[in-house]
């Protein structure tokens, strides 16, 4: 039996056997102050506390890290030599820990090929369904495909190929790797003389083999013959043999035109002779060459060179920079080539481009006088090296080459500026080849199902058995069960509005986390400790109960569920609640209180005050009316928006609300922001469709502050992102000792040689590649994580080295730099947005989405605003405790008081009730949303009966 512990109220905690709890002794990771804590197993445990108090340090950096380390140690010595040893978290002992699975916010796949359908495996089951029960139709006539017998194939050849010289082929290998030496030897012994390998007919000679690491198509040449009345018997025998060798599939190659016709005993169009291969799951995969659209390679979008960007002004001459990628006249190899062309084809580089003859302009643009043949840009991973003696390639080809060949992000971004990303015209964004789109189940192709929101998709699958025949039902029975189960799990976590073809990189942290939660529920595992990081992000209050039920479901399957969360509903529905605090950073790291939610409500803590309603943010006495100017947007129809028109009063604090998937992000992030960005900065970001916009003249600056990371490597940190690290380096360079040694500001940079540690190259950590697992970062053994060499660290300002400054918390730095106004002002803004607990040099990869957003907000606050600026924030309360939200609201209100407009997409009622103006979308998500339900002050919006937001807001405003 574990010894009884006393909680902070002084009452003994209820006795729990050692087998029923996770016991953590002496946790000191990050800011944790040697804490001991017992967490009940097979319960829903919520860990809360103000931002930076140590919640994630306990849940992820201690409990999860120890669980992962134990898993690694279970590997044999042979496997461990490849992955190295994981560092043990700073904790004395953890007992009762079962296998751990972490479901975090930051692991969304950025691969453009990854979709909701692929990560949930629903699309895999759909592919299987279509491969087994899909009905094929001809893409030429739209008629249902039929299977042909040998006689029908022969009749087709006699009728359409008369007097033609044909090669009859039997496919042996289709899109597979291998050397196939034994296969070649086997058919050679059968008396065959030739094979067609990857489109080329070669002799079958001894020891013939192909590259075993490349994908090959191999066909056996059965016969070469001219079609006439004498050859009918021979053709019949050859076709029979080809179908036998090709397992029901054969090819006919026309020797004159080199065109390949496919004949199959499976599926064929009677009218046109089009034949489809027998469908397999790969036929419907956009990640396989057998299913992907050949033009966009399964991405659904293509880059095309935009001539309007290459030549924006035809009145300019080439010397004046009229051909933008070429630039103004200068002494470069390409420019000399252009001068040579001008002399040869007798046109002037000083004349306006409009006066240059079309053939000469084509030559300049495309390297030939005929003009463009293809404007697509495809990423060529094995591009040929540049030949300096080559002929002039043309500006368009030059841009395409730079885009494909460069390893520099800067050059690629430059080349991308002359392109536009658009839906692939061949597949219309469906990603699949046309044959795949003409297999249907109940008159729907697989792409149509992928474009339905999940709620409509479930409705479509309801009663599908009645619309299929007996044979299809027998085959599809188990597949339909799996699809319905997985759809049910996703709908149970409030993701009704997503579609299967939605790219995972466009999902919010909360959405991707809830998808993984649904996947875990579907896996039916038992005895696992699940650790989740704020799964309620982006979820409307209406959907909270669904999420809570999903978490309980996971618990009832025999798992322990530990959730780091600030949401009031989830906290009140927990079995056990832990409050970490009392402050952030060094002021936190202690267990302030723990117990059931009922017990917690009786305690005198900041969290308990907000939970019980004793502590509330005061409702403003009056709402700001704004400066009398408006921004008006009309006829917005992007995604699910239904011809929406909206007016935003400028000079106010505006909240855009609505259930998840109602169209908030489409309206603000994908329509309004690109319009404003184009107006203020001439941005190339294209907005979603809209009719008109008024009032742009009242704004001269737009700032979008999202939750994307401030950097993707350990080198990025708040000090470098906010820009004051340059000032700190300059300050250190002015220290007398630094001047004597001749050190300049560059000496104190960890990104350039000289002052940085030469082992870790200034990163402070070394990367250990884990091969089949994510990379692990370990402290550099030479500088011990301090980033700099000994000589640089000897320079001290007020007793502190440059490394000591990077290790300071923002609160400490505010005090330290108070006498240095130009640094103090910038550091103070980080403190103002509630980030006093983070260190100046904290790695960007360890910051949550909410923290990254507040670092960006602080950066913008430190700049001068114009009073005509509009700030757009998407869920800025992510990761914020009730107390921190008050700090954030103060900052946002300061911006509004200076004449600016703040527009926030938000679900948090503490923020919504403080708004001057609300735009509420709904009523539901996906197809059921996309309309504006109510606009006005919170008091006006609560009168809307259709609005789910109004229902919850009414309680918050205490309106009966």
Secondary structure, 3 states (H helix, E strand, C coil): CCCCCECCCCCECCCCCHHHEEEEEEECCCCCCCEEEEEECCCEEEEEECCCCCHHHHHHHHHHHHHHHHHHHCCCHHHHHHHCCCCCCCCCEEECCCCEEEECCCCCCCCCCCEHHHHHCHHHHHHHHHHHHCEEECCCCCCECECCCHHHHHHHHHHHCCCCEEEEEEEEEEEEECCCHHHHHHHHHCCCCEEEECCEEEECCCCCCCCCCCEEEEEEEEEEEECCCCCHHHHHHHHHHHHHHCCCEEEEEECCCCCEEEEECCEECCCCCCEECCCCHHHHCCCCCCCECCCCCCCCEEEEECHHHHCCCCCCECCCCCCCCCCCCCCCHHHHHHHHHHHHHCCCCCCEHHHCCHHHHHHHHHCCCCCCCCCEECCCCCCCCCCCCCCCCCHHHHHHHHHHHCCCHHHHHHHHCCEEEEECCCCCCCCECHHHHCEEECCECHHHHHCCEHHHHHHHHCCHHHHCCHHHHHHHHHHHHHHHHHHHHHHHCCCCCCECCCEHHHCCHHHHHHHHHHHHHHHCCCCCEEEEECCCCCCCHHHHHHHHHHHHHHHHCCCEEEEECCCHHHHHCCCEEEEEECCCHHHCCEEEEEECHHHHHCCCCHHHHHHHCCCCCCCCCCCCCCCCCEEEEEEECCCCCCCEEEEEECCCEEEEEECCCCCHHHHHHHHHHHHHHHHHHCCCCCCCCCCEEECHHHCCEEEEECCCCCCCCCCCEHHHHHCHHHHHHHHHHCCHHHHHHCCCHHHHCCCCCCCECCCCCCCCEEEECCCCCCCEEEECCCCCCCCECHHHHCCCECCECHHHHHCCEHHHHHHHCCCCHHHHHHHHHHHHCCCCCCECCCEHHHCCHHHHHHHHHHHHHCCCCCCCEEEEEECCCCCCCHHHHHHHHHHHHHHHHCCCEEEEECCCHHHHCCCCEEEEEECCCHHHCCEEEEEECHHHHCCCCCCHHHHHHHHHCCCC
